[in-house]
Structures are given as C-alpha cells and as structure tokens.
Amino acid sequence: MGANASNALYYLVSTLLNLYLSAVILRIVLAWVRADFYNPLSQLVWKLTQPMLAPFQKTIPRWRRLDVAAAIYLVLLSLISIHIAMWILGMSLATFSGLLFAVLKVIVLAGNLYTVSLTFQAILSWFGPGVNNPASNILWSMNEPILRPIRRLIPPISGFDLSPLFAIIAMQVLVMLVPLPNIFRAGILG
C-alpha cells in the first residue's frame, strides 16, 4: 500500500474509531452525572453504544454511578484502535505499552470532548441564555460539575461567567500533559 493510501486509511479508521470512542465516553459521563435519559441526545448516545455494550453489561455490574462495563469496553476498544493504527502504519507495539497508551488515549479523548462541550455550552449561552433545548440541557448536565467549583473561585465579573474559559484552559493543559505519542492523537477529537 502506498504512503498516501495508508495515510488516508489511517485517518479514516482513526477518525471513525475516535468518534465511536467519544460516544462511549459520553455514555459513561451522562450516566455518571445522571443526565436526563429521555433527552434525545442521551437516547442517541445510548442507541449508538447499546448494541456493542449489551454483552458486557450482562456480566459486569455497575458500581454506584459508574458503568463499569462501558469503562472496560472503552479501554478495550481504545486498545484495539491503537493496534489497528499500528497495523495500518506497519508498526508493532508491546502489550503493556498498548494498554498504557489505550488508557492515555481515553484521557485525551475525554479532555478534548469536554473542551468541545464547554465551548458549545459557552456559545449557546451567548445566543440564547436561558433557552431550554436538548443540547443545552445535556451540556449543562455534563459541564456543571466542572464549572461549579471554578465559579466559587472566580465569580462572574460584570455579568460575564468566565468559568468555561478557565475550564477549557485547564482541560487543554491536562491534555497536553498526557504523555501520549502524537501518532495516537490523530483524527477527530484526539
């Protein structure tokens, strides 16, 4: 396979896998924060992830608010995506390194996903503050546990809530500090 073809295949596969990994992360986060299950966006995430997660959930119980089956599935899928990427690029990776990179990839994807959600929530607040729609409800459910402690430290200034800005900066610093090789950061949200 030529270099351009393998790069295109790598981009396509890593992007699709990262999007699906992001959906699984969303499922875990939405369950953790107890977002409205009947919200159309929650239903979308559930329907995208449920067919593959059903066998895991039959054998692995939840622990409090954590969907343990989804978390294990997420790490396994991340590990598979790393090995697929290495195979496409004609490289190999030791099992322990692959597992470590899989966990780090999940952390990077979650940080990037939160950065995107915080950005969308901030933009929605400019155009329709107080508007009640499915997207803003889910974003509020996801982001409020992160923004609330920041608001305690930095209250709104002249009516402007700067907590999303500081949360986005903190998320991006966290993502930059994760020692994940750039080869695994490719694709959408990662």
C-alpha positions as CSV (number, residue, x, y, z in Angstrom):
1,M,0.0,0.0,0.0
2,G,1.4,3.4,-0.9
3,A,2.1,6.1,1.7
4,N,-0.8,8.3,0.6
5,A,-3.2,5.3,0.7
6,S,-2.1,4.2,4.2
7,N,-2.3,7.8,5.5
8,A,-5.8,8.1,4.1
9,L,-6.8,4.8,5.6
10,Y,-5.2,5.6,8.9
11,Y,-7.1,8.9,9.0
12,L,-10.4,7.4,8.1
13,V,-10.1,4.5,10.6
14,S,-8.8,6.6,13.5
15,T,-11.4,9.2,12.9
16,L,-14.3,6.7,12.9
17,L,-12.9,4.9,15.9
18,N,-12.3,8.1,17.8
19,L,-15.9,9.2,17.1
20,Y,-17.2,5.9,18.5
21,L,-14.9,6.1,21.5
22,S,-16.2,9.6,22.1
23,A,-19.8,8.3,22.1
24,V,-18.8,5.6,24.7
25,I,-17.2,8.3,26.8
26,L,-20.3,10.4,26.5
27,R,-22.4,7.4,27.7
28,I,-20.2,7.0,30.8
29,V,-20.3,10.7,31.6
30,L,-24.0,11.1,31.0
31,A,-24.7,8.1,33.4
32,W,-22.2,9.5,35.9
33,V,-23.8,12.9,36.0
34,R,-27.3,11.4,35.9
35,A,-28.3,13.3,32.8
36,D,-31.9,13.0,31.6
37,F,-32.0,9.6,30.0
38,Y,-35.0,10.6,27.8
39,N,-33.3,13.6,26.3
40,P,-32.9,13.0,22.5
41,L,-29.1,13.3,22.7
42,S,-28.9,10.9,25.5
43,Q,-31.1,8.5,23.5
44,L,-28.8,8.9,20.5
45,V,-25.7,8.1,22.5
46,W,-27.5,5.1,24.2
47,K,-28.7,3.7,20.8
48,L,-25.2,4.1,19.3
49,T,-23.5,2.3,22.1
50,Q,-26.0,-0.2,23.4
51,P,-25.7,-3.0,20.7
52,M,-22.0,-3.5,21.4
53,L,-22.2,-2.9,25.2
54,A,-25.2,-5.3,25.9
55,P,-23.0,-8.4,26.2
56,F,-20.6,-6.7,28.6
57,Q,-23.4,-5.4,30.8
58,K,-24.9,-8.8,31.3
59,T,-21.8,-10.0,33.1
60,I,-20.2,-6.8,34.6
61,P,-22.3,-5.0,37.2
62,R,-22.4,-1.2,37.7
63,W,-20.6,0.3,40.6
64,R,-22.6,3.2,42.1
65,R,-22.9,5.7,39.2
66,L,-20.1,4.2,37.1
67,D,-21.0,2.0,34.2
68,V,-18.0,-0.4,34.7
69,A,-18.9,-2.5,31.6
70,A,-18.8,0.6,29.4
71,A,-15.5,1.7,31.0
72,I,-13.9,-1.7,30.4
73,Y,-15.3,-1.8,26.9
74,L,-13.9,1.7,26.3
75,V,-10.4,0.7,27.3
76,L,-10.6,-2.5,25.2
77,L,-11.9,-0.6,22.2
78,S,-9.1,2.0,22.6
79,L,-6.5,-0.7,22.7
80,I,-8.0,-2.3,19.6
81,S,-7.9,1.1,17.8
82,I,-4.2,1.6,18.8
83,H,-3.3,-1.8,17.4
84,I,-5.3,-1.2,14.2
85,A,-3.5,2.1,13.8
86,M,-0.1,0.4,14.3
87,W,-1.0,-2.3,11.8
88,I,-2.1,0.2,9.2
89,L,1.2,2.1,9.6
90,G,3.2,-1.1,9.6
91,M,4.4,-0.9,13.2
92,S,4.1,-3.1,16.2
93,L,3.6,-2.4,19.9
94,A,4.2,-4.3,23.1
95,T,1.1,-5.4,25.0
96,F,1.8,-3.3,28.2
97,S,2.6,-0.2,26.1
98,G,-0.6,-0.7,24.2
99,L,-2.6,-0.9,27.3
100,L,-0.9,2.2,28.8
101,F,-1.5,4.1,25.5
102,A,-5.1,3.0,25.4
103,V,-5.8,4.5,28.9
104,L,-3.9,7.6,28.0
105,K,-5.9,7.9,24.7
106,V,-9.1,7.7,26.7
107,I,-7.9,10.5,28.9
108,V,-7.0,12.7,25.9
109,L,-10.3,12.0,24.2
110,A,-12.3,12.8,27.3
111,G,-10.3,16.0,27.8
112,N,-10.9,17.0,24.2
113,L,-14.6,16.0,24.4
114,Y,-15.0,18.2,27.5
115,T,-13.3,21.1,25.7
116,V,-15.7,20.8,22.8
117,S,-18.7,20.6,25.1
118,L,-17.6,23.6,27.2
119,T,-17.1,25.6,24.0
120,F,-20.5,24.7,22.7
121,Q,-22.1,25.5,26.0
122,A,-20.4,28.9,26.1
123,I,-21.5,29.7,22.5
124,L,-25.1,28.6,23.2
125,S,-25.2,30.8,26.3
126,W,-24.3,33.9,24.1
127,F,-27.1,33.3,21.6
128,G,-29.8,32.0,23.8
129,P,-29.2,32.4,27.5
130,G,-31.8,30.5,29.5
131,V,-33.1,28.8,26.4
132,N,-34.2,25.3,27.2
133,N,-33.3,22.8,24.4
134,P,-32.0,19.2,24.4
135,A,-28.4,20.2,23.6
136,S,-28.1,22.8,26.3
137,N,-29.7,20.5,28.9
138,I,-27.2,17.8,28.2
139,L,-24.2,20.2,28.1
140,W,-25.3,21.8,31.4
141,S,-25.6,18.3,33.0
142,M,-22.1,17.4,31.8
143,N,-20.3,20.6,32.4
144,E,-21.9,22.0,35.6
145,P,-19.9,19.6,37.9
146,I,-16.7,21.1,36.4
147,L,-17.9,24.7,36.3
148,R,-19.4,24.9,39.8
149,P,-16.1,24.8,41.7
150,I,-14.5,27.2,39.3
151,R,-17.4,29.7,39.8
152,R,-16.7,29.5,43.5
153,L,-13.1,30.7,42.9
154,I,-13.9,33.1,40.1
155,P,-17.4,34.6,40.4
156,P,-19.0,36.2,37.3
157,I,-17.4,39.6,36.5
158,S,-19.8,42.3,35.4
159,G,-22.3,39.6,34.5
160,F,-19.8,37.6,32.4
161,D,-19.2,34.0,33.5
162,L,-15.6,33.2,32.8
163,S,-15.6,29.8,34.3
164,P,-15.9,28.0,30.9
165,L,-12.8,29.8,29.7
166,F,-10.8,28.7,32.7
167,A,-12.2,25.1,32.4
168,I,-11.2,25.0,28.7
169,I,-7.7,26.2,29.5
170,A,-7.4,23.6,32.3
171,M,-8.7,20.8,30.1
172,Q,-6.2,21.7,27.3
173,V,-3.3,21.9,29.8
174,L,-4.3,18.4,31.1
175,V,-4.5,17.0,27.5
176,M,-1.0,18.5,26.7
177,L,0.5,16.9,29.9
178,V,-0.7,13.4,29.0
179,P,2.4,11.6,27.6
180,L,0.6,10.1,24.6
181,P,2.6,9.9,21.4
182,N,1.3,12.1,18.6
183,I,0.6,9.1,16.4
184,F,-2.3,8.2,18.7
185,R,-3.7,11.7,18.8
186,A,-4.8,11.7,15.1
187,G,-8.3,12.0,14.0
188,I,-11.3,13.9,15.2
189,L,-11.2,14.9,18.9
190,G,-7.9,13.2,19.5
